[in-house]
Amino acid sequence: MMGIKSLMHKKRIAHFLQQIPQSNQPFAPMKQFITSDEPADILPTLWGVVQMLMLWGIVELHQATSSISEAQIRASSQAAKYMLESLAQYLLEGLPLVADWETRGVQRDKAFDQILESGATLLYLLEQRRLKHTPNARPSRYVKVAQALIIRIHPENGQKEILMQYDDNAQQYQLIGGRWRESDGTNLKLTLIREIEEELAASQLAYPEDYQIQLLAEGVEIGQVLSPTFGALTNYQFWIYHVHSIKRPLQLTEKDAWISLDAFQRGRINGLKITELFATLNQAIKGGLEQLPTSFN
């Protein structure tokens, strides 16, 4: 249960939000909001709230002195004043601004009134705006990824194809593989082995009995990318491996598909998106993707 002091602070912050002047009224000094019987930590607490409000552009400050108590504040617009009242009510009612921060996947076509139902979608929109205003914006997320190139020759047309798997969260076909975890240690090869076991579980492949792995490229970067899963501006580094000498047939699911190099390059198959990695991989791998041999004995 929330402690009495915490509850008092919650009500105090809500009251502070409601008392901030409108944009057509004079600035009010911070000390105006503090009474003599307030706890000593209330001013730093309210100042922290002010910094977050400024981050959202809801308030503006006029600070002619270095003293926090002398800093002057008001709402940045009439709509911002109403936002302050709404935030106060959210706080008092114990209602989070965003309903769901757990579900992965950015819904770019989400209805306007549903944006606050998805934390990933809101984050995507915020990061998209940040990237627009700051082209070299610092990523919010750094990720190492191990991915597998599993190649076959199409039995009818003789074209080379790469095994991919559809990711419902990212809403695109991606190479077999995934993110590095601390439990993998320093070797991204262990990451790939774990991901192959997870994503191709039905095939029951065991390393090294059933297949071999060759590192083709390490630390390949593709620049800042808005994660389609989490919505964060992400710096990806890819470790690319060629899986070869596979000794047993693969048992694929409805999410798995053999994607031709041509479709991979186009970035679409049957109207569904494919991860935008073709050009980067083709350049990073010596001789390009076309020269890679089949993965099967």
Secondary structure, 3 states (H helix, E strand, C coil): CCCHHHHHHHHHHHHHHHHCCCCCCCCEEHHHHCCCCCCCCHHHHHHHHHHHHHHCCCEEEECCCCCHHHCEEEECCHHHHHHHHHHHHHHHHCCCCCCCCCCCCCCCCCCHHHHHHCHHHHHHHHHHHHHHHCCCCCCCEEEEEEEEECEEECCCCCCEEEEEEEECCCCEEEEEEEECCHHHCCCHHHHHHHHHHHHCHHHCCCCCCCCEEEEEEEEEEEEEEECCCCCCEEEEEEEEEEEECECCCCCCCCCEEEEEHHHHHHCEECCEEECCCHHHHHHHCCCCHHHCCCCEC
